[in-house]
Amino acid sequence: MSHQRRLKAPKRLKTEERVTDDDQERVTDDGQDAPAAPAPAPAPLADGIFSTDVFASVAGLSPNLVRQLEYMGFKTMTAIQQLSIPVVLKGNDTLIRCQTGSGKTLAFLVPAFQKLFALEEQDSRISREAGTRLLLLSPTRELCHQTMSVASKLAQMVPSVVVSSITGGEKKKSEKARLRKGVTVLGCTPGRLLDHLETTAAFNTAELSTVVLDEADRLLDLGFEKKLRRIYDMLCDKKASHDSAEAFKQSIRDGTADHDTSVAPDRPAKKGLEKEGAPFQVVMVSATLTPAVERLGSFLLRRDPKWVGFGVKDEPEDGQQVAREGAGSVAMDLPTHLHQYYVEVTCKTRLVVLMALLLQKCQSGKVIVFLSSCDSVDYHHELLSTIRWPSLKALQGRSAAARPDRRPVSDARQQAIARKFFAKMGRRGKAKAADDMDDMDDAEELSDEDLDGDHAAVATDEAEWAEMVGLPVFADVKLFKLHGNLERHDREGYLADFTRQRRAILLATDVAARGLDLPHVDWIVKKLDKSVAWCASAADAVPWHRARLRNDTAGA
């Protein structure tokens, strides 16, 4: 909702869509005016979601892996999986461009796990002491844990594969202990991974074969570009140093070592690395092709790189050409089943409109409200949890101030009484609301020593407050919040509880904006600002949407 001076009926924005199999998510409008998009790859089916091919038809996939996919409920591939899996299986460094919710998780997990299944089938039992073979980088803890839950299910057919994650939120000592024992498939956030690469000597990446950057555009939006480049360089150095040392040891065993060289090289020359790329496969997944994504792709993808997906070029461009194109190369695909609306409201009516919308929409489904900061999430969560309907007595106009036998109460004391009353309501819970209002008649229980004046009068005023308010406004709807300042277990618990509910409201920052699997979400509410419409200010966003609405209507 934007800062405007008049309230208008919601207006619908047409968009494009593709929905997902495993990454279902509703997103708000976040595109921009751009040159005509390249023609998308032809979809085998009319809806463009699923292809007609099954996983069993992919050459090179292990029958055991196919059976595990079918056991998990995945038999038919999505369009992006059909495009990307054969390319990644060949070992090419790959950039996969697809919108969130198109099945991208399996698009990179299936080829990566094929390498593990192949090792197991060759009687080369995978040992956790060999260290990490598959590394998955995600922008947020929640997305990382979601991806690793899918990876854990795929790994059930290979008991020797250890799946774990390091994302912070727990003691670093416990993370070091897991890395010391060995983790075959490791999910992580960039900051935590870089920390362990620099400080954990027992972190073994000698057998690393695949590195995946999930939601690469989001990683760059969060400012991780320098860390990603540093991580890449460190992984290359550690891998190449190990390979050089092993080759030197083998030459000694074979008797072919150069006698003039007494020790193995500590650091491999980077000259060959610049041309040949890393000694492991790199896969990037992104919903948008921003200049930053293309620059990072040009830096990371060096081993016969392939760019696959909807509306991408067959081959990457060089870094200079990417820099020249600038923001004009940004493109985004939005889900076709996503219907978008906007409402112009004044600043002082924004909260009222939001409350009305939530009351209307949350009665039949789930709603996510995105807010700008952690403090805003906490404020709105507290507000929605404690706000109550006025009682019949209040509607009839009966109040303490209207009674001649009651001495006037100052505004400051009224506010203090109100704060105390609503705090009590919030602490005791909605289920005891009726009992709480009866308890308000007990002057001894409700006396407030922090307030000046007559305690009996204060208690009586609190009883009056109890008579003036009714049941909680959102008594039948579960309220949840999610932001970066919450403890790890609280964040995981809120997400799990919200997913299980039939009717619920989730108040969140952009930590929940990308990649999370939150099924059956009917509505998403977000303020239109420059991050959505790529405008200089919120006021500029509305004309942008108006112009787009007129263009869509004219073309309909």
Secondary structure, DSSP 8 states (H G I E B T S, - for coil): -EE-SS----EEE-------SS------------S--------SSTTSSEEEEEGGGSTT--HHHHHHHHHTT--EEEHHHHHHHHHHHTT--EEEE--TTSSHHHHHHHHHHHHHHHHHHTT----GGG--SEEEE-SSHHHHHHHHHHHHHHGGG-TT--EEEE-SSS-HHHHHHHHHH--SEEEE-HHHHHHHHHH-TT---TT--EEEETTHHHHHHTT-HHHHHHHHHHHHHHHHHHHHHHHHHHHHHHT-S-TT--S--SS--SHHHHHH--SSEEEEEESB--HHHHHHHHHH--SS-EEEETT--SS---HHHHHHHGGGG--B---TT--EEE-EE-GGGHHHHHHHHHHHHTTSSEEEEE-SSHHHHHHHHHHHHH-EEE-HHHHTT--GGG-TTS----HHHHHHHHHHHHHHHHHH-GGGHHHHHHHTT-HHHH--TTS-S-HHHHHHHHHHHHHHEEEETTTTSEEEEE-TTS-HHHHHHHHHHHHH-SSEEEEE-GGGSSS---TTEEEEEE---HHHH--SSHHHHHHHHHHHHHHHHHH-
